[in-house]
Amino acid sequence: MRGTCSLHPVAAGDVGWNPIGLRNKRAAVLNRPRAMADPGTPPAPIAPGDGSGGGSREPPDPMPRAKQLPELIRRKRDGGRLSEEEIWGFVRAVVEGSAQGAQIGAMLMAIRLQGMDLEETSALTLALARSGQQLEWPEAWHQQLVDKHSTGGVGDKVSLILAPALAACGCKVPMISGRGLGHTGGTLDKLESIPGFNVIQSPQQMQVLLEQVGCCIVGQSKELVPADGILYAARDVTATVDSLPLITASILSKKAVEGLSALVIDVKFGGAAVFPDQEQARELARALVNVGAGLGLRVAAALTAMDNPLGRNVGHTLEVEEALLCLDGTGPPDLRDLVTRLGGVLLWLSGHVGNQAQGTARVAAALDDGSARRRFEQMLVAQGVDSNLARSLCFGTPAQRRQLLPHAREQEELLAPAAGTVERVQALPLALVLHELGAGRSRTGEPIRLGVGAELLVHVGQSLSRGTPWLRVHLDGPALTDSQRRALQGALVLSDRAPFPTPSPFAELVLPPTAAQP
């Protein structure tokens, strides 16, 4: 049994296989998964590499680097498929630097235009995962290791709440998160708004965090999945960000190195999501679930709406404040609902509870009894925050918390231009204005204004009178411009129907087909 977390290096020519190897035939992943609202009994546990009866197997020998990349690009451009050997060879050329930037871009565009089948996508995922070092944990932790990933949204602070809540429920959560880019916020940026919080942790430090706290939220190191880092940067400048196979491989390759028992992916759809249409999001969800099943990884994908901001606060420190409210057992109902339902799915998939409803109730109890908040406090201290500050943040009043975190110099409230029922608060125009005010970045490495953000003073379904304040903008610079005010006022959509309960953002859950359920 391994007693410590370790990194296993993979040299460019190494043909070692990840312990969660591809199923030999991958027949299960070709079946279409079913969408369900409340599945019954949980799948039985599966060991890494299981699923085909043959355990893990050796990867294909990568194609000779001299074999022409233009030939592979041409074939994919014309709608052909690539073998595992060719995909591994392409990834190796990317990591070694023998693939030129133009060739990488051309291959990405060919994949974007022609797509990849499930076998190609599985091969690409595993090749990316094996391009760097592998995390390993004590074997006794296998059924406890879980994680969550989101495709990105506005006001999405779920990870800050869910990781400590799952730790309080007995899970180990080695969450590797990212930074914000464009109009979506990043979990790491939000946590770094807490003075002293350190997102850089070695694998050995991560193991200590998991042993002592049960969760950690860290950044991706350059040693983990380096090929994905190269391809991700290239996708950003080649208009291939929305490629389903490339998204699937990017997400799952990073999670594959964590050695998880179960993974839930929050796939956003709507006006402020990568995919505005629910059917497009469902297609991505199915790909993630099917490829994950082929890797021996239990994956569920939740389709959640991203037309309105999640919760009431948008912006780094404001979202930390709202996460703390949720950890107090209060907070906006839509945020709490999504946290408890995603957590319930993970507890069910990992075998901690008998069904989703029990898992949801258990996460809710961790929020209500303060155990999740105590784990959050422990995580803050373990990752560099002064213990007195962590204590004050976790147990202070909302007003006290605001004084402890970076905050903007000015506030400006907008008034409702008419009476009516709040039908929507469009997340995208709100996020774009906040981006202009400094809350977001357009390029990697740009500084951000941690205190800039907005508080929604209303909720969807609420009746609103003309002249009532509905939005409070926190800003550092001069007052809002006329165009920014118009954009924000246009985000408030009113109707004349009767008030209604705030809808849950949770729309649908996609699970593997019965044959692929572990």
Disulfide bonds with the S-S distance in Angstrom:
none
